[in-house]
Amino acid sequence: MHDRWRGWSELPASDAASASSAWLELSHPLRADLYRIPFFPAPRFARIMSQPADPLNLTEIQMVCHFGTHVDAPNHFIADAPAFDAIPLERLHGPGVVWRLEVEPYDVIEPASLKRLRPEARPGDIVLLDTGWAEHFGSSRYEHHPALSVHAAQWLVERKIKLIGLDLPTPDLAVHRRPPHFDWPVHHVLLSEGVLIAENLTNLRPLAGKRIEAMFLALNIAGADGGPARVVARTIADGAMKA
């Protein structure tokens, strides 16, 4: 039921933001030794021209679109869905909330846990989950991450959010906990309904429990199933950017 494209949900109009903090960096700087999913090929960052021997500095990059902090396009798992260059700009920025969750390795986050979190998400919001797992980025413990249940993904779709961002490598089960013939069900539920997924966020704790404005400045790559992103956010007044 979640292997076909069901279209973008309608988003409410929003007012201009009333910022109450400076922009915060929520993305990891790209570098060759950054954590990656084990079956991804190793990235390559090479300085192919360098001053003073050359008249300029020039760096070449080779990597998958899902390396480091990035946004998944719907066609990452849904064959007939839009690629990254077909994502409307309003899907990549706007108001939202940051929710803090206390989790343990391999925890599965259910709707009951999300329902208790504040401030409440509004239709058209971006929702960022601060599990604290970014503290383990680059270590083996990072791969023992919690995950969303399929029911939690469906609950988020019902709340009509437009993007879910996590300080995790994936919202699906950790590799070590996946059963045979695993098919990334959380990705399928979210992406088939036009809910974008941002992974490997960091520095969410200062924003936890607050309403925010966020921008997911991902590379606009034609035909791509994802885009490496510089993600920034700032707090806004609770009444700002309401529908």
N, C-alpha and C positions, 0 to 999 in steps of 0.2 A: 504493500500500500504506500510505502514511502520511497519507491524507486522511480517515481515520475515527478516532473516539475508541476507544482500546483499554483505557481504564480506569486507575485509580490502582494503582500497584504497592503491595504490602504493605510496610509499614515496621516495622523492629524497634523494640522498646521501648528507651528510653534512660534512663540514670541522671541524677540532677541534676548540673548542671555544677559543676566545681571551678575557678573563675575564677582566672587568674594575671595579669590585666591589667585596666585600666579599659576601659569601652566606648569604641570609636572610631567616629566619624562616617564613613560610606562613601558618602554621597549628596551631590549638588550642591544647594545652596539654590535654590529656584525663584525665577526672575525673568524679566522679559519678554525680555531679550536673551540668554537661555541658548541654547546650540547646539540645533538641532532638525534632523531629517531634512528635506532640501530641499523635498519635496512636502507636508510638513505645513503647515497654516495657521498663521499667526503667532499666538502666545498674546496674551491681553489681561489685564493686571493694572491695575486702576483703583481709586483711592481715591474712593469715591462719597460718603463723609461724612468730615469732618475736624474735629478740635478745633483751636482753640476756637470756630470758627464753628458747629459742630454739637455736640450733646451727647456724641457718641462718634465713634470712628474705625471705618470700615467699608470693607473691601476686597472688590471683586468680581473673580473669576477666570474666564477662559474659555480653555480649552486642550484639546488631545487627551489621551487617557489615557496616551499613550506619550511624553510630553514630559518631558525631564530624566531623573533616576533613576526607574526604574519596573520593574514586574513584568508579564510577559505572562501572561494567562490562556490556558488551552488553547483556548478558542473564538476566539482571535486569528486562527488559521489553520485550525482543525478545526471544521467547521460543527456537528457534533453533540456537541461537547465542552462541559464546564462553563464558565460565565461566572465572573467574579471572585468574586461573592458565594457561589458554590458550592464554592470552594476550601476544603478542610478546614484549620483553623488550624495543625495540625502540619506542613503543607507549607510554612509561611512562617517557621518558626523551628527552631532545633536545632543540633546539632553539625556540624562539617565541617572542611574544609581550605582553605588558600590556597596555590595553586601559582604560582610565578614562572616566566615564560617570556621568553626573549630573542627578540624578533621584529623584522622589518623591514617596511616598508610592503607591503601586499598579500600578506604571507605567508599560506599555508594550513597550518593546524595539523593534523597527522596523529596517529593513535593512538601511533605510535612516540615522538613527543615527550612525550605525556601519560604513557606508561607509565614513563618515567624519573623522574617527579616524586614528591617525598615531602613530607609523610607520605602513605602510601597512603590512598585513599578507602575508606570502609567502606560497606556497604549502608545506605541511608537518610541518607547524608551530604549536606550542602550543599557544593558545590565552587565556589570563587571563583578566577578566573584573573587574575593580576596580570601584564599584558603591558607595563606602563609607559605605555600609550597615553593614560591620563588626563592625562598631562603636556601633551598636545596639544589637550585639550578647548577648544573655542572657536576653534581655528585651522583653516585649510584642510587641514592635515596630518591632522587627526582623521578626515577622510573617506577617507584612504588606509589605513585600518586593516587589520589581519590578520583572518582568519576561521577558523572551524572547518570541516574537511572533513565530508562526510556520514559517512565512515567514523569520524571522531572522535566525531561525535554518537552514532552507533550504539554505539561503545565505551563512552561515558558511560552510555547506557541500560543496557548489559550490566552495568555496575558497580552498577546499582540506586541511583544518586543520585536525590535528589528535586528539586534545584534547581541550576542552573548560573548563576553570576553573572559578568559580564565588565566590564572597564573599556573597553568598546567600544560603539558605537551599535547593533550587531547582531552575532550570531554568524555570519550569512550573509555572502556575498561583498560587498565594497564596491560601491557603486552603479556606479562607473566600470569595474568588472570583470565586470558581470553580462551574460550572453549574452541574445539575444532570447528572449522567452517565459520569462524567469526566474520560478521559482515558490517561492523561499525554502525549499529542501529541508531545511536544517538545522533551521529552525523546525518543519517538518512532522514530522521524525523525533523531535525532543525532545517537542514538545507532544502528539503523538498517543499517546505513552507516559506522559503525566502528569509529565514532567520540566519544571518551570517554568523560565522564563528571565528573569533580571534584567539590565538593560542600563544603561550609563552610570554604573558605579560609580567611586569614586575613593578615594584614601588607603589602598590595599591594601598598599603596600610594608612598613609596620611589622608586618604579619601574615604576610608571605610565609614559606612553609616551616613553618608552625605549624598545630596544630589549634586550632579556634575554636568559639565559640558565636555564632550570628548571628540577627538578627531583621529581617525584611522587613516593615516596618510600613506596608503599602500601604492606600490608601483602599478601603473595602468598598463598591464601587459596584454596585448591582443591574444585572445584565445586561451589565456592561462586559467588554471584551476585554483590559483591562489596568488597572493601578492605579498612579498616582504613589506613590512610596514613600520613607519615611525609613528608611535601612538602617544598622544599627549592628552591631558585632561586637567580641568580645574574645577573647583567647587563653585556652585552658583547658589543664589538665594533660593530658599525652598519654594517660593512662589514663582520663580523665573521659569520661562520656557514651558509653561503649561499649554495644553492644547486649547 
